[in-house]
Amino acid sequence: MAGRHSRTRRISSPAAIAATAAVGVAVAVGGTVGAVRLTSGTDDSRPVAIEISPTTVASSTPPASPTLSPSASASPTPSATASPTPSRSPQAASRAKARTASPKPSPKKTTKAPSVVDSGSCGASFYSEGQMTANGENFNPDALTAAHKTLPFDTKVRVTNPANGKSVTVRINDRGPFIDGRCLDLSRTAFASIASLDVGAMTVRYEVLG
């Protein structure tokens, strides 16, 4: 706040008036304006009354706000990225499961080619009448079987028609034929697989398989 003080001085000479004015100027330079009021009369001998009223004048310039020094811009601190939390699978660990032995590959069975223990040529015929065979089986004309005079039962014999190269493998389960020049009596189906049934009889090549 600005205070106002008032006092009255009596100045009796021009020199004093000038000195007083100088004091007022000095006070104004320091921030206080001195109001000087000179009082004179018609009589030069009357002392001049000077009223100095010091007033505080607010500076028209607003007080400068403290200049903030630009703060150093802090480089943003890189935030560490948290590694993703490993999520556990609801499935149980494999080591907690009962382990089963992996199946071993089964060895491949190789079929050994049958060896030929005897071979030759002779006449062959067929028969298709239903009857009991010599080894006790019911004769089946549709089965690949044959009759022979001396070969053991269940012996395998490969019979080939040399006229067309067709062949069939039959199993011996009966005895026969009892006609000269013939060594094999084939079932109807076995004979039909290598020749026409209309032929009735023919010369074949046989191989006894062991």
N, CA, C and O of each residue as an XYZ file, in Angstrom:
840
protein
N       0.836     -1.187      0.000
C       0.000      0.000      0.000
C       0.874      1.242      0.000
O       1.993      1.253      0.515
N       0.332      2.259     -0.584
C       1.074      3.533     -0.645
C       0.688      4.396      0.537
O      -0.497      4.643      0.761
N       1.707      4.879      1.329
C       1.427      5.769      2.476
C       1.549      7.228      2.082
O       2.339      7.574      1.204
N       0.801      8.052      2.701
C       0.860      9.499      2.367
C       1.202     10.260      3.626
O       0.497     10.181      4.631
N       2.299     11.000      3.557
C       2.748     11.814      4.695
C       2.815     13.259      4.247
O       3.225     13.561      3.127
N       2.430     14.095      5.088
C       2.363     15.505      4.692
C       3.055     16.352      5.755
O       2.761     16.231      6.944
N       3.968     17.203      5.323
C       4.596     18.140      6.260
C       4.825     19.471      5.531
O       4.959     19.478      4.307
N       4.870     20.534      6.217
C       4.986     21.877      5.633
C       6.266     22.525      6.089
O       6.538     22.608      7.287
N       7.062     22.991      5.130
C       8.318     23.684      5.433
C       8.195     25.156      5.001
O       7.519     25.481      4.025
N       8.823     25.971      5.705
C       8.867     27.403      5.389
C      10.203     27.695      4.739
O      11.255     27.557      5.363
N      10.152     28.103      3.473
C      11.374     28.438      2.767
C      11.377     29.948      2.558
O      10.434     30.495      1.986
N      12.407     30.611      3.007
C      12.410     32.068      2.994
C      13.237     32.675      1.885
O      13.251     33.893      1.704
N      13.986     31.754      1.077
C      14.828     32.336      0.045
C      14.708     31.534     -1.232
O      14.355     30.354     -1.211
N      15.009     32.193     -2.358
C      14.972     31.463     -3.626
C      15.946     30.330     -3.665
O      15.644     29.303     -4.272
N      17.074     30.449     -3.069
C      18.069     29.355     -3.066
C      17.520     28.144     -2.351
O      17.730     27.006     -2.770
N      16.823     28.400     -1.280
C      16.240     27.291     -0.529
C      15.170     26.604     -1.345
O      14.986     25.388     -1.289
N      14.457     27.445     -2.123
C      13.409     26.844     -2.963
C      14.028     25.939     -3.993
O      13.507     24.854     -4.249
N      15.143     26.361     -4.601
C      15.809     25.523     -5.604
C      16.332     24.253     -4.994
O      16.240     23.178     -5.588
N      16.895     24.380     -3.781
C      17.416     23.156     -3.110
C      16.300     22.194     -2.804
O      16.437     20.978     -2.935
N      15.194     22.768     -2.394
C      14.048     21.892     -2.067
C      13.532     21.191     -3.311
O      13.148     20.023     -3.254
N      13.521     21.895     -4.431
C      13.076     21.268     -5.688
C      14.001     20.155     -6.090
O      13.549     19.130     -6.601
N      15.314     20.333     -5.867
C      16.280     19.270     -6.198
C      16.048     18.037     -5.365
O      16.138     16.910     -5.853
N      15.745     18.265     -4.085
C      15.436     17.115     -3.202
C      14.223     16.379     -3.719
O      14.187     15.149     -3.696
N      13.214     17.124     -4.193
C      12.003     16.478     -4.738
C      12.306     15.637     -5.953
O      11.752     14.552     -6.129
N      13.202     16.151     -6.803
C      13.567     15.373     -7.998
C      14.292     14.100     -7.609
O      14.058     13.036     -8.181
N      15.185     14.225     -6.617
C      15.923     13.020     -6.161
C      14.983     12.007     -5.560
O      15.142     10.801     -5.753
N      14.002     12.500     -4.829
C      13.029     11.560     -4.237
C      12.208     10.894     -5.319
O      11.919      9.702     -5.215
N      11.815     11.634     -6.375
C      11.036     11.048     -7.479
C      11.815      9.983     -8.203
O      11.253      8.968     -8.612
N      13.140     10.207     -8.373
C      13.970      9.201     -9.034
C      14.017      7.948     -8.209
O      14.091      6.859     -8.778
N      13.978      8.039     -6.913
C      14.002      6.841     -6.043
C      12.680      6.159     -5.960
O      12.583      5.154     -5.256
N      11.663      6.613     -6.611
C      10.388      5.908     -6.613
C       9.318      6.672     -5.905
O       8.181      6.204     -5.850
N       9.623      7.858     -5.342
C       8.610      8.621     -4.618
C       8.465      9.974     -5.281
O       9.459     10.668     -5.492
N       7.306     10.341     -5.597
C       7.041     11.621     -6.230
C       6.710     12.630     -5.140
O       5.791     12.438     -4.343
N       7.442     13.651     -5.128
C       7.173     14.695     -4.116
C       6.313     15.783     -4.717
O       6.662     16.436     -5.700
N       5.287     15.927     -4.138
C       4.403     17.002     -4.602
C       4.810     18.284     -3.897
O       4.687     18.395     -2.678
N       5.282     19.230     -4.646
C       5.777     20.491     -4.072
C       4.745     21.592     -4.358
O       4.409     21.887     -5.505
N       4.304     22.129     -3.355
C       3.345     23.216     -3.533
C       3.961     24.487     -2.955
O       4.248     24.570     -1.761
N       4.155     25.465     -3.818
C       4.780     26.712     -3.399
C       3.683     27.729     -3.079
O       2.736     27.918     -3.843
N       3.837     28.343     -1.985
C       2.870     29.368     -1.552
C       3.602     30.708     -1.435
O       4.544     30.856     -0.656
N       3.160     31.641     -2.200
C       3.801     32.969     -2.139
C       2.742     34.052     -1.946
O       1.592     33.930     -2.367
N       3.150     35.009     -1.354
C       2.238     36.130     -1.142
C       2.704     37.358     -1.945
O       3.695     37.308     -2.674
N       2.036     38.338     -1.802
C       2.421     39.578     -2.453
C       3.638     40.186     -1.800
O       4.369     40.974     -2.401
N       3.838     39.800     -0.547
C       4.944     40.368      0.207
C       6.129     39.453      0.060
O       6.068     38.285      0.443
N       7.244     39.987     -0.509
C       8.450     39.181     -0.712
C       9.078     38.775      0.576
O       9.854     37.821      0.621
N       8.759     39.481      1.631
C       9.385     39.158      2.901
C       8.705     37.996      3.581
O       9.230     37.494      4.575
N       7.509     37.519      3.076
C       6.800     36.387      3.726
C       7.470     35.111      3.275
O       7.735     34.899      2.091
N       7.703     34.366      4.140
C       8.305     33.077      3.779
C       7.356     32.274      2.904
O       6.139     32.300      3.084
N       7.951     31.556      1.944
C       7.157     30.706      1.021
C       6.946     29.353      1.648
O       7.885     28.711      2.120
N       5.721     28.935      1.648
C       5.377     27.608      2.262
C       5.379     26.556      1.168
O       4.656     26.677      0.179
N       6.185     25.534      1.344
C       6.269     24.397      0.393
C       5.751     23.159      1.095
O       6.260     22.746      2.137
N       4.761     22.602      0.516
C       4.176     21.361      1.110
C       4.617     20.171      0.258
O       4.266     20.049     -0.915
N       5.371     19.332      0.872
C       5.879     18.134      0.175
C       5.052     16.946      0.614
O       5.034     16.585      1.791
N       4.401     16.371     -0.295
C       3.560     15.186      0.012
C       4.158     13.969     -0.694
O       3.882     13.719     -1.868
N       4.954     13.243      0.016
C       5.526     12.028     -0.647
C       4.448     10.973     -0.883
O       3.747     10.569      0.045
N       4.328     10.547     -2.095
C       3.375      9.470     -2.431
C       4.122      8.356     -3.138
O       5.058      8.568     -3.909
N       3.688      7.244     -2.852
C       4.296      6.066     -3.497
C       3.491      5.719     -4.736
O       2.313      5.371     -4.653
N       4.129      5.817     -5.859
C       3.465      5.526     -7.134
C       3.809      4.109     -7.562
O       4.970      3.722     -7.686
N       2.772      3.381     -7.775
C       2.995      1.988     -8.221
C       3.571      1.998     -9.617
O       3.086      2.702    -10.502
N       4.545      1.257     -9.792
C       5.171      1.181    -11.117
C       4.174      0.652    -12.133
O       3.492     -0.347    -11.908
N       4.112      1.351    -13.255
C       3.174      0.921    -14.291
C       3.587     -0.395    -14.920
O       2.790     -1.142    -15.486
N       4.890     -0.633    -14.784
C       5.359     -1.909    -15.368
C       5.125     -3.022    -14.380
O       5.643     -2.974    -13.264
N       4.359     -4.024    -14.760
C       4.088     -5.115    -13.795
C       5.382     -5.817    -13.453
O       6.261     -5.996    -14.296
N       5.478     -6.205    -12.211
C       6.712     -6.880    -11.785
C       6.959     -8.091    -12.659
O       6.092     -8.920    -12.935
N       8.194     -8.120    -13.063
C       8.549     -9.243    -13.959
C       8.481    -10.546    -13.192
O       9.074    -10.715    -12.127
N       7.756    -11.426    -13.762
C       7.675    -12.745    -13.109
C       9.014    -13.432    -13.252
O       9.673    -13.314    -14.284
N       9.399    -14.117    -12.264
C      10.710    -14.794    -12.342
C      10.771    -15.698    -13.556
O       9.923    -16.561    -13.788
N      11.829    -15.447    -14.319
C      11.986    -16.251    -15.543
C      12.379    -17.672    -15.182
O      13.387    -17.930    -14.525
N      11.561    -18.546    -15.630
C      11.862    -19.944    -15.337
C      12.863    -20.440    -16.361
O      12.632    -20.397    -17.570
N      13.955    -20.900    -15.848
C      14.942    -21.455    -16.766
C      14.396    -22.731    -17.361
O      13.892    -23.604    -16.654
N      14.505    -22.823    -18.654
C      13.961    -24.062    -19.278
C      14.629    -25.285    -18.688
O      15.846    -25.467    -18.714
N      13.779    -26.077    -18.174
C      14.319    -27.297    -17.557
C      14.788    -28.236    -18.644
O      14.207    -28.323    -19.726
N      15.820    -28.910    -18.329
C      16.344    -29.871    -19.304
C      15.320    -30.953    -19.532
O      14.856    -31.617    -18.605
N      14.984    -31.108    -20.802
C      13.970    -32.133    -21.108
C      14.592    -33.491    -20.911
O      15.506    -33.927    -21.611
N      14.046    -34.111    -19.933
C      14.578    -35.446    -19.633
C      14.140    -36.416    -20.707
O      12.964    -36.506    -21.061
N      15.111    -37.130    -21.208
C      14.759    -38.130    -22.225
C      13.882    -39.190    -21.600
O      14.154    -39.666    -20.499
N      12.829    -39.558    -22.307
C      11.920    -40.555    -21.716
C      12.652    -41.855    -21.439
O      13.330    -42.431    -22.290
N      12.478    -42.272    -20.221
C      13.135    -43.526    -19.823
C      12.407    -44.686    -20.456
O      11.215    -44.875    -20.214
N      13.100    -45.467    -21.260
C      12.400    -46.611    -21.890
C      11.904    -47.568    -20.835
O      12.645    -48.059    -19.984
N      10.615    -47.808    -20.935
C      10.039    -48.743    -19.960
C      10.321    -50.158    -20.393
O      10.136    -50.528    -21.552
N      10.760    -50.920    -19.464
C      11.063    -52.323    -19.764
C       9.783    -53.076    -20.033
O       8.857    -53.071    -19.222
N       9.740    -53.719    -21.173
C       8.556    -54.498    -21.530
C       8.586    -55.822    -20.798
O       9.514    -56.618    -20.940
N       7.568    -56.031    -20.029
C       7.530    -57.283    -19.271
C       7.309    -58.444    -20.216
O       6.448    -58.407    -21.095
N       8.109    -59.473    -20.013
C       7.946    -60.669    -20.852
C       6.618    -61.322    -20.542
O       6.195    -61.357    -19.387
N       5.948    -61.845    -21.573
C       4.629    -62.460    -21.331
C       4.729    -63.618    -20.355
O       5.621    -64.464    -20.421
N       3.788    -63.608    -19.466
C       3.774    -64.686    -18.473
C       3.439    -66.001    -19.152
O       2.396    -66.119    -19.795
N       4.309    -66.986    -19.016
C       4.010    -68.275    -19.671
C       2.749    -68.884    -19.119
O       2.598    -69.086    -17.914
N       1.851    -69.171    -20.032
C       0.598    -69.783    -19.616
C       0.728    -71.283    -19.674
O       1.226    -71.821    -20.663
N       0.307    -71.949    -18.672
C       0.413    -73.390    -18.603
C      -0.779    -74.024    -19.280
O      -1.930    -73.659    -19.038
N      -0.484    -74.950    -20.106
C      -1.548    -75.650    -20.812
C      -2.318    -76.514    -19.837
O      -1.727    -77.158    -18.970
N      -3.649    -76.531    -19.976
C      -4.422    -77.394    -19.076
C      -4.116    -78.861    -19.262
O      -4.465    -79.698    -18.430
N      -3.447    -79.165    -20.384
C      -3.132    -80.567    -20.613
C      -1.964    -80.963    -19.732
O      -1.009    -80.200    -19.590
N      -2.026    -82.101    -19.163
C      -0.983    -82.572    -18.275
C       0.309    -82.758    -19.034
O       0.310    -83.042    -20.231
N       1.413    -82.593    -18.318
C       2.712    -82.787    -18.951
C       2.856    -84.214    -19.428
O       2.317    -85.159    -18.852
N       3.617    -84.325    -20.519
C       3.724    -85.649    -21.118
C       4.419    -86.619    -20.177
O       4.152    -87.821    -20.205
N       5.318    -86.092    -19.337
C       6.022    -87.016    -18.453
C       5.130    -87.556    -17.352
O       5.461    -88.537    -16.687
N       3.965    -86.884    -17.163
C       3.056    -87.385    -16.132
C       2.181    -88.507    -16.662
O       1.509    -89.192    -15.891
N       2.187    -88.696    -17.971
C       1.348    -89.731    -18.546
C       2.097    -91.063    -18.563
O       3.325    -91.127    -18.631
N       1.328    -92.069    -18.501
C       1.921    -93.399    -18.586
C       2.433    -93.621    -19.989
O       1.701    -93.446    -20.963
N       3.674    -94.003    -20.091
C       4.279    -94.183    -21.394
C       4.113    -95.615    -21.859
O       4.316    -96.577    -21.118
N       3.744    -95.703    -23.084
C       3.580    -97.028    -23.672
C       4.669    -97.237    -24.702
O       5.032    -96.322    -25.442
N       5.173    -98.428    -24.739
C       6.230    -98.737    -25.680
C       5.688    -98.682    -27.103
O       4.621    -99.214    -27.408
N       6.450    -98.029    -27.951
C       6.015    -97.946    -29.337
C       6.032    -99.339    -29.954
O       6.967   -100.114    -29.753
N       5.001    -99.632    -30.693
C       4.939   -100.985    -31.269
C       6.083   -101.235    -32.224
O       6.410   -100.394    -33.061
N       6.672   -102.376    -32.093
C       7.775   -102.736    -32.982
C       7.212   -103.200    -34.316
O       6.255   -103.973    -34.373
N       7.812   -102.724    -35.362
C       7.310   -103.170    -36.678
C       7.476   -104.671    -36.829
O       8.548   -105.231    -36.599
N       6.396   -105.294    -37.218
C       6.434   -106.746    -37.397
C       7.266   -107.077    -38.625
O       7.126   -106.447    -39.674
N       8.100   -108.036    -38.487
C       8.937   -108.389    -39.647
C       8.086   -108.883    -40.806
O       7.140   -109.651    -40.630
N       8.441   -108.431    -41.967
C       7.694   -108.828    -43.146
C       7.947   -110.309    -43.441
O       9.073   -110.806    -43.464
N       6.840   -110.952    -43.659
C       6.952   -112.370    -43.979
C       7.202   -112.517    -45.482
O       6.432   -112.056    -46.325
N       8.275   -113.159    -45.755
C       8.604   -113.411    -47.156
C       8.202   -114.834    -47.506
O       8.575   -115.808    -46.852
N       7.445   -114.894    -48.539
C       7.001   -116.219    -48.982
C       8.098   -116.862    -49.825
O       8.492   -116.371    -50.883
N       8.545   -117.940    -49.315
C       9.611   -118.642    -50.024
C       9.018   -119.394    -51.214
O       8.051   -120.146    -51.096
N       9.618   -119.163    -52.313
C       9.132   -119.845    -53.510
C       9.305   -121.354    -53.333
O      10.392   -121.826    -53.001
N       8.219   -122.109    -53.559
C       8.338   -123.559    -53.388
C       9.326   -124.152    -54.390
O       9.424   -123.732    -55.543
N      10.010   -125.092    -53.917
C      10.986   -125.761    -54.799
C      10.314   -126.920    -55.530
O       9.356   -127.518    -55.038
N      10.823   -127.212    -56.681
C      10.291   -128.309    -57.501
C      11.099   -129.577    -57.188
O      12.311   -129.634    -57.397
N      10.394   -130.573    -56.689
C      11.074   -131.831    -56.316
C      10.948   -132.898    -57.399
O      11.722   -133.855    -57.427
N       9.984   -132.735    -58.279
C       9.802   -133.709    -59.378
C       9.004   -133.033    -60.475
O       8.213   -132.135    -60.190
N       9.185   -133.427    -61.683
C       8.468   -132.858    -62.818
C       8.375   -133.911    -63.918
O       9.100   -134.905    -63.929
N       7.461   -133.652    -64.832
C       7.278   -134.584    -65.953
C       6.085   -134.197    -66.782
O       5.498   -133.132    -66.588
N       5.726   -135.062    -67.708
C       4.561   -134.855    -68.574
C       3.723   -136.125    -68.562
O       4.244   -137.239    -68.494
N       2.425   -135.928    -68.629
C       1.503   -137.063    -68.661
C       0.145   -136.576    -69.088
O      -0.052   -135.375    -69.277
N      -0.798   -137.485    -69.244
C      -2.147   -137.126    -69.616
C      -2.955   -136.736    -68.367
O      -2.749   -137.293    -67.289
N      -3.876   -135.770    -68.526
C      -4.722   -135.342    -67.426
C      -6.154   -135.242    -67.912
O      -6.399   -134.903    -69.070
N      -7.092   -135.532    -67.041
C      -8.526   -135.453    -67.321
C      -9.183   -134.750    -66.143
O      -8.502   -134.254    -65.245
N     -10.513   -134.712    -66.153
C     -11.218   -134.104    -65.003
C     -12.418   -134.986    -64.667
O     -12.870   -135.801    -65.471
N     -12.913   -134.787    -63.445
C     -14.134   -135.462    -63.019
C     -14.918   -134.508    -62.150
O     -14.351   -133.646    -61.479
N     -16.258   -134.674    -62.168
C     -17.126   -133.740    -61.450
C     -18.231   -134.451    -60.695
O     -19.186   -133.807    -60.263
N     -18.132   -135.745    -60.525
C     -19.185   -136.459    -59.798
C     -18.955   -136.304    -58.299
O     -17.818   -136.369    -57.832
N     -20.045   -136.097    -57.537
C     -19.947   -135.952    -56.098
C     -19.725   -137.296    -55.442
O     -20.523   -138.212    -55.641
N     -18.645   -137.445    -54.650
C     -18.316   -138.697    -53.988
C     -17.300   -138.423    -52.881
O     -16.776   -137.315    -52.766
N     -17.033   -139.425    -52.085
C     -16.055   -139.300    -51.018
C     -14.660   -139.484    -51.614
O     -14.423   -140.404    -52.396
N     -13.733   -138.584    -51.227
C     -12.360   -138.699    -51.714
C     -11.586   -139.728    -50.884
O     -12.044   -140.154    -49.824
N     -10.436   -140.112    -51.369
C      -9.648   -141.161    -50.703
C      -9.138   -140.727    -49.334
O      -8.868   -141.586    -48.494
N      -8.997   -139.455    -49.081
C      -8.506   -139.017    -47.754
C      -9.649   -138.718    -46.790
O      -9.415   -138.209    -45.694
N     -10.889   -139.031    -47.189
C     -12.034   -138.862    -46.307
C     -12.771   -137.554    -46.479
O     -13.693   -137.297    -45.705
N     -12.432   -136.706    -47.438
C     -13.145   -135.455    -47.663
C     -14.304   -135.677    -48.623
O     -14.307   -136.609    -49.427
N     -15.267   -134.811    -48.516
C     -16.335   -134.771    -49.520
C     -15.801   -134.100    -50.776
O     -15.235   -133.008    -50.709
N     -15.975   -134.731    -51.885
C     -15.461   -134.181    -53.133
C     -16.186   -132.888    -53.479
O     -17.415   -132.818    -53.445
N     -15.410   -131.877    -53.809
C     -15.951   -130.568    -54.198
C     -15.426   -130.246    -55.593
O     -14.242   -129.952    -55.754
N     -16.282   -130.296    -56.590
C     -15.814   -130.055    -57.968
C     -15.311   -128.635    -58.196
O     -14.616   -128.370    -59.176
N     -15.667   -127.711    -57.282
C     -15.237   -126.313    -57.434
C     -13.924   -126.017    -56.719
O     -13.384   -124.920    -56.863
N     -13.402   -126.966    -55.955
C     -12.123   -126.751    -55.265
C     -10.969   -127.110    -56.187
O     -11.129   -127.919    -57.101
N      -9.811   -126.515    -55.952
C      -8.622   -126.792    -56.771
C      -7.906   -128.018    -56.194
O      -6.915   -127.902    -55.473
N      -8.431   -129.174    -56.530
C      -7.877   -130.445    -56.048
C      -7.649   -131.382    -57.235
O      -8.042   -131.097    -58.366
N      -6.997   -132.514    -56.935
C      -6.712   -133.509    -57.999
C      -6.461   -134.875    -57.359
O      -6.195   -134.987    -56.162
N      -6.556   -135.909    -58.199
C      -6.270   -137.285    -57.777
C      -4.974   -137.757    -58.435
O      -4.722   -137.469    -59.605
N      -4.137   -138.500    -57.656
C      -2.869   -139.064    -58.165
C      -2.726   -140.471    -57.584
O      -3.260   -140.765    -56.515
N      -2.013   -141.324    -58.284
C      -1.938   -142.724    -57.859
C      -1.049   -142.900    -56.625
O      -1.375   -143.699    -55.747
N       0.073   -142.163    -56.541
C       1.036   -142.444    -55.467
C       1.469   -141.257    -54.616
O       1.992   -141.467    -53.522
N       1.278   -140.029    -55.065
C       1.750   -138.859    -54.295
C       1.035   -138.760    -52.952
O      -0.156   -139.059    -52.868
N       1.742   -138.343    -51.898
C       1.102   -138.206    -50.595
C      -0.031   -137.181    -50.640
O      -0.007   -136.241    -51.434
N      -1.015   -137.382    -49.779
C      -2.121   -136.414    -49.693
C      -1.579   -135.037    -49.261
O      -0.592   -134.920    -48.535
N      -2.264   -134.038    -49.737
C      -1.938   -132.604    -49.501
C      -0.673   -132.151    -50.222
O      -0.197   -131.041    -49.982
N      -0.125   -132.975    -51.090
C       1.009   -132.532    -51.909
C       0.514   -131.511    -52.927
O      -0.556   -131.676    -53.512
N       1.290   -130.465    -53.134
C       0.934   -129.430    -54.118
C       1.614   -129.752    -55.454
O       2.811   -130.033    -55.527
N       0.798   -129.695    -56.492
C       1.311   -129.969    -57.835
C       0.890   -128.824    -58.754
O      -0.287   -128.465    -58.803
N       1.848   -128.253    -59.480
C       1.548   -127.198    -60.449
C       1.393   -127.849    -61.822
O       2.303   -128.513    -62.319
N       0.223   -127.642    -62.421
C      -0.113   -128.253    -63.705
C      -0.178   -127.152    -64.752
O      -0.855   -126.143    -64.555
N       0.537   -127.346    -65.886
C       0.615   -126.319    -66.933
C       0.144   -126.912    -68.254
O       0.512   -128.026    -68.625
N      -0.676   -126.138    -68.951
C      -1.111   -126.513    -70.287
C      -0.082   -125.962    -71.275
O      -0.034   -124.747    -71.467
N       0.729   -126.786    -71.900
C       1.759   -126.293    -72.819
C       1.190   -125.624    -74.057
O       1.893   -124.870    -74.730
N      -0.077   -125.891    -74.370
C      -0.669   -125.303    -75.570
C      -0.894   -123.806    -75.408
O      -0.779   -123.065    -76.384
N      -1.208   -123.344    -74.214
C      -1.477   -121.904    -74.016
C      -0.634   -121.301    -72.878
O      -0.685   -120.090    -72.663
N       0.113   -122.093    -72.172
C       0.976   -121.584    -71.095
C       0.258   -121.340    -69.787
O       0.879   -120.876    -68.830
N      -1.047   -121.642    -69.708
C      -1.783   -121.438    -68.450
C      -1.431   -122.556    -67.475
O      -1.179   -123.699    -67.858
N      -1.426   -122.170    -66.169
C      -1.091   -123.154    -65.147
C      -1.994   -122.987    -63.940
O      -2.573   -121.920    -63.737
N      -2.119   -124.050    -63.126
C      -2.917   -124.045    -61.918
C      -2.227   -124.953    -60.906
O      -1.631   -125.968    -61.265
N      -2.319   -124.568    -59.632
C      -1.726   -125.383    -58.563
C      -2.858   -126.096    -57.842
O      -3.801   -125.456    -57.377
N      -2.771   -127.419    -57.747
C      -3.817   -128.234    -57.115
C      -3.237   -128.980    -55.919
O      -2.025   -129.148    -55.788
N      -4.138   -129.417    -55.057
C      -3.767   -130.201    -53.874
C      -4.263   -131.637    -54.064
O      -5.417   -131.853    -54.435
N      -3.407   -132.599    -53.816
C      -3.770   -134.021    -53.955
C      -4.574   -134.456    -52.740
O      -4.114   -134.361    -51.603
N      -5.800   -134.940    -53.008
C      -6.649   -135.445    -51.919
C      -7.400   -136.734    -52.309
O      -8.274   -137.214    -51.588
N      -7.021   -137.270    -53.480
C      -7.737   -138.481    -53.925
C      -6.772   -139.365    -54.730
O      -5.659   -138.956    -55.060
N      -7.231   -140.589    -55.035
C      -6.443   -141.519    -55.835
C      -7.078   -141.707    -57.215
O      -8.299   -141.668    -57.366
N      -6.196   -141.917    -58.241
C      -6.638   -142.063    -59.632
C      -5.628   -141.403    -60.522
O      -4.560   -141.001    -60.058
N      -5.930   -141.284    -61.758
C      -6.978   -142.015    -62.501
C      -6.492   -143.435    -62.847
O      -5.289   -143.694    -62.873
N      -7.373   -144.285    -63.093
C      -7.051   -145.678    -63.366
C      -7.166   -145.986    -64.867
O      -7.715   -147.018    -65.254
N      -6.659   -145.107    -65.681
C      -6.654   -145.268    -67.147
C      -5.188   -145.129    -67.584
O      -4.469   -144.246    -67.116
N      -4.779   -145.987    -68.458
C      -3.403   -145.952    -68.919
C      -3.084   -144.639    -69.627
O      -3.885   -144.116    -70.402
N      -1.907   -144.130    -69.343
C      -1.435   -142.896    -69.970
C      -1.828   -141.623    -69.228
O      -1.390   -140.530    -69.586
N      -2.640   -141.765    -68.213
C      -3.033   -140.572    -67.440
C      -2.432   -140.684    -66.021
O      -2.397   -141.762    -65.427
N      -1.956   -139.523    -65.495
C      -1.402   -139.519    -64.125
C      -2.158   -138.590    -63.189
O      -1.990   -138.653    -61.971
N      -2.992   -137.724    -63.761
C      -3.734   -136.761    -62.940
C      -5.190   -136.729    -63.372
O      -5.524   -136.785    -64.555
N      -6.048   -136.634    -62.351
C      -7.468   -136.399    -62.585
C      -7.822   -135.113    -61.819
O      -7.886   -135.105    -60.589
N      -8.046   -134.044    -62.563
C      -8.291   -132.726    -61.947
C      -9.770   -132.528    -61.656
O     -10.634   -133.125    -62.297
N     -10.044   -131.668    -60.666
C     -11.438   -131.262    -60.450
C     -11.889   -130.438    -61.646
O     -11.075   -129.935    -62.421
N     -13.194   -130.312    -61.777
C     -13.739   -129.599    -62.922
C     -13.225   -128.172    -62.997
O     -12.833   -127.713    -64.070
N     -13.222   -127.458    -61.865
C     -12.782   -126.058    -61.857
C     -11.296   -125.952    -62.170
O     -10.890   -125.042    -62.892
N     -10.476   -126.857    -61.644
C      -9.039   -126.814    -61.921
C      -8.764   -127.025    -63.402
O      -7.936   -126.330    -63.990
N      -9.464   -127.992    -64.009
C      -9.255   -128.258    -65.439
C      -9.708   -127.072    -66.287
O      -9.043   -126.710    -67.257
N     -10.868   -126.453    -65.912
C     -11.414   -125.334    -66.700
C     -10.514   -124.106    -66.638
O     -10.599   -123.255    -67.523
N      -9.645   -123.979    -65.614
C      -8.788   -122.800    -65.505
C      -7.619   -122.820    -66.494
O      -6.982   -121.793    -66.730
N      -7.339   -124.007    -67.077
C      -6.217   -124.054    -68.029
C      -6.642   -124.524    -69.429
O      -5.872   -124.425    -70.385
N      -7.890   -125.044    -69.539
C      -8.347   -125.511    -70.866
C      -9.857   -125.601    -70.854
O     -10.490   -125.501    -69.803
N     -10.423   -125.789    -72.020
C     -11.874   -125.923    -72.137
C     -12.294   -127.314    -71.674
O     -11.596   -128.303    -71.896
N     -13.449   -127.361    -71.028
C     -13.965   -128.656    -70.581
C     -14.320   -129.554    -71.766
O     -14.394   -130.773    -71.615
N     -14.539   -128.966    -72.938
C     -14.891   -129.753    -74.111
C     -13.728   -130.651    -74.569
O     -13.930   -131.646    -75.266
N     -12.526   -130.278    -74.164
C     -11.371   -131.089    -74.562
C     -11.448   -132.458    -73.907
O     -11.151   -133.478    -74.529
N     -11.849   -132.464    -72.647
C     -12.009   -133.731    -71.895
C     -10.711   -134.236    -71.313
O     -10.646   -134.484    -70.109
N      -9.653   -134.403    -72.130
C      -8.342   -134.890    -71.682
C      -7.256   -134.273    -72.536
O      -7.503   -133.943    -73.695
N      -6.054   -134.107    -71.993
C      -4.953   -133.475    -72.724
C      -3.639   -133.834    -72.040
O      -3.620   -134.358    -70.926
N      -2.566   -133.545    -72.719
C      -1.239   -133.778    -72.151
C      -0.801   -132.501    -71.442
O      -0.870   -131.407    -72.001
N      -0.353   -132.660    -70.210
C       0.051   -131.507    -69.384
C       1.478   -131.727    -68.910
O       2.031   -132.824    -68.980
N       2.046   -130.624    -68.423
C       3.354   -130.705    -67.764
C       3.112   -130.487    -66.290
O       2.411   -129.544    -65.924
N       3.652   -131.302    -65.447
C       3.429   -131.167    -63.999
C       4.746   -130.955    -63.265
O       5.810   -131.389    -63.708
N       4.638   -130.267    -62.116
C       5.783   -130.020    -61.234
C       5.332   -130.282    -59.799
O       4.416   -129.629    -59.299
N       5.971   -131.225    -59.152
C       5.669   -131.509    -57.745
C       6.444   -130.502    -56.886
O       7.668   -130.396    -56.961
N       5.687   -129.777    -56.077
C       6.283   -128.693    -55.254
C       6.552   -129.221    -53.836
O       5.713   -129.892    -53.234
N       7.734   -128.900    -53.331
C       8.074   -129.352    -51.985
C       7.897   -128.265    -50.953
O       8.144   -128.492    -49.769
